[in-house]
């Protein structure tokens, strides 16, 4: 299992739209679902800071994720640009792999 973890600071008034774009039925999930190695996305909000969200994108492996990113670079870039106006800040926290069973 591989997880890509991102943090977002959402612009005031954009929370609902952000949740629709990044949530479990959103635009990003629709893009990722075209690959059989994609396992799902979780969207969580910081309980102490309302404007901070995390996305956790689950894949079968890091290699599968990297191959998807390479083969879908144009679509990814387009969607990233389209959703850029929803956030003040975006930060890749890291790439994680399952440590043990």
One Martini backbone bead per residue (centre of mass of N, CA, C, O) as a GRO file, in nm:
protein
  101
    1UNK     BB    1   0.099   0.035   0.019
    2UNK     BB    2   0.010   0.374  -0.085
    3UNK     BB    3   0.057   0.727   0.028
    4UNK     BB    4  -0.070   1.043  -0.054
    5UNK     BB    5   0.010   1.349   0.126
    6UNK     BB    6  -0.200   1.640   0.175
    7UNK     BB    7  -0.205   1.999   0.228
    8UNK     BB    8  -0.470   2.245   0.298
    9UNK     BB    9  -0.557   2.589   0.250
   10UNK     BB   10  -0.862   2.729   0.264
   11UNK     BB   11  -1.054   2.951   0.145
   12UNK     BB   12  -1.273   3.161   0.224
   13UNK     BB   13  -1.580   3.011   0.119
   14UNK     BB   14  -1.451   2.713  -0.014
   15UNK     BB   15  -1.525   2.445   0.134
   16UNK     BB   16  -1.750   2.314  -0.034
   17UNK     BB   17  -1.600   2.301  -0.305
   18UNK     BB   18  -1.355   2.151  -0.209
   19UNK     BB   19  -1.506   1.893  -0.114
   20UNK     BB   20  -1.610   1.825  -0.403
   21UNK     BB   21  -1.327   1.801  -0.547
   22UNK     BB   22  -1.168   1.619  -0.300
   23UNK     BB   23  -1.360   1.413  -0.254
   24UNK     BB   24  -1.503   1.087  -0.300
   25UNK     BB   25  -1.660   1.237  -0.579
   26UNK     BB   26  -1.450   1.395  -0.715
   27UNK     BB   27  -1.235   1.499  -0.956
   28UNK     BB   28  -0.989   1.339  -0.856
   29UNK     BB   29  -1.121   1.063  -0.833
   30UNK     BB   30  -1.208   1.041  -1.128
   31UNK     BB   31  -0.923   1.031  -1.234
   32UNK     BB   32  -0.804   0.790  -1.062
   33UNK     BB   33  -1.025   0.564  -1.142
   34UNK     BB   34  -0.881   0.485  -1.420
   35UNK     BB   35  -0.713   0.315  -1.210
   36UNK     BB   36  -0.672  -0.005  -1.066
   37UNK     BB   37  -0.455   0.101  -0.830
   38UNK     BB   38  -0.672   0.255  -0.708
   39UNK     BB   39  -0.828   0.285  -0.363
   40UNK     BB   40  -0.852   0.591  -0.260
   41UNK     BB   41  -1.004   0.872  -0.074
   42UNK     BB   42  -0.926   1.100   0.191
   43UNK     BB   43  -1.107   1.354   0.372
   44UNK     BB   44  -0.974   1.592   0.607
   45UNK     BB   45  -1.030   1.792   0.900
   46UNK     BB   46  -0.924   2.013   1.113
   47UNK     BB   47  -1.034   2.049   1.444
   48UNK     BB   48  -0.865   2.338   1.500
   49UNK     BB   49  -0.853   2.411   1.172
   50UNK     BB   50  -1.090   2.468   0.940
   51UNK     BB   51  -0.890   2.533   0.674
   52UNK     BB   52  -0.769   2.242   0.719
   53UNK     BB   53  -0.658   1.987   0.491
   54UNK     BB   54  -0.660   1.636   0.403
   55UNK     BB   55  -0.512   1.408   0.172
   56UNK     BB   56  -0.563   1.051   0.098
   57UNK     BB   57  -0.394   0.853  -0.138
   58UNK     BB   58  -0.465   0.527  -0.251
   59UNK     BB   59  -0.231   0.266  -0.340
   60UNK     BB   60  -0.072  -0.021  -0.424
   61UNK     BB   61   0.178   0.167  -0.528
   62UNK     BB   62   0.426   0.375  -0.610
   63UNK     BB   63   0.460   0.290  -0.901
   64UNK     BB   64   0.166   0.327  -0.986
   65UNK     BB   65   0.153   0.624  -0.923
   66UNK     BB   66   0.387   0.719  -1.107
   67UNK     BB   67   0.264   0.613  -1.370
   68UNK     BB   68   0.010   0.777  -1.361
   69UNK     BB   69   0.141   1.058  -1.352
   70UNK     BB   70   0.285   1.030  -1.624
   71UNK     BB   71   0.026   0.948  -1.808
   72UNK     BB   72  -0.150   1.212  -1.653
   73UNK     BB   73  -0.019   1.501  -1.655
   74UNK     BB   74  -0.219   1.684  -1.808
   75UNK     BB   75  -0.472   1.635  -1.633
   76UNK     BB   76  -0.346   1.714  -1.366
   77UNK     BB   77  -0.269   2.004  -1.439
   78UNK     BB   78  -0.553   2.101  -1.510
   79UNK     BB   79  -0.687   2.039  -1.234
   80UNK     BB   80  -0.494   2.203  -1.061
   81UNK     BB   81  -0.560   2.478  -1.193
   82UNK     BB   82  -0.874   2.471  -1.142
   83UNK     BB   83  -0.825   2.439  -0.804
   84UNK     BB   84  -0.638   2.676  -0.704
   85UNK     BB   85  -0.868   2.895  -0.607
   86UNK     BB   86  -0.934   2.733  -0.320
   87UNK     BB   87  -0.639   2.811  -0.221
   88UNK     BB   88  -0.357   2.931  -0.029
   89UNK     BB   89  -0.239   2.632   0.029
   90UNK     BB   90   0.008   2.377  -0.069
   91UNK     BB   91   0.122   2.048   0.070
   92UNK     BB   92   0.357   1.809   0.071
   93UNK     BB   93   0.412   1.574   0.309
   94UNK     BB   94   0.400   1.273   0.164
   95UNK     BB   95   0.527   0.944   0.120
   96UNK     BB   96   0.367   0.628   0.191
   97UNK     BB   97   0.425   0.311   0.348
   98UNK     BB   98   0.378   0.012   0.454
   99UNK     BB   99   0.531  -0.127   0.743
  100UNK     BB  100   0.297  -0.334   0.842
  101UNK     BB  101   0.062  -0.601   0.930
   0.00000   0.00000   0.00000
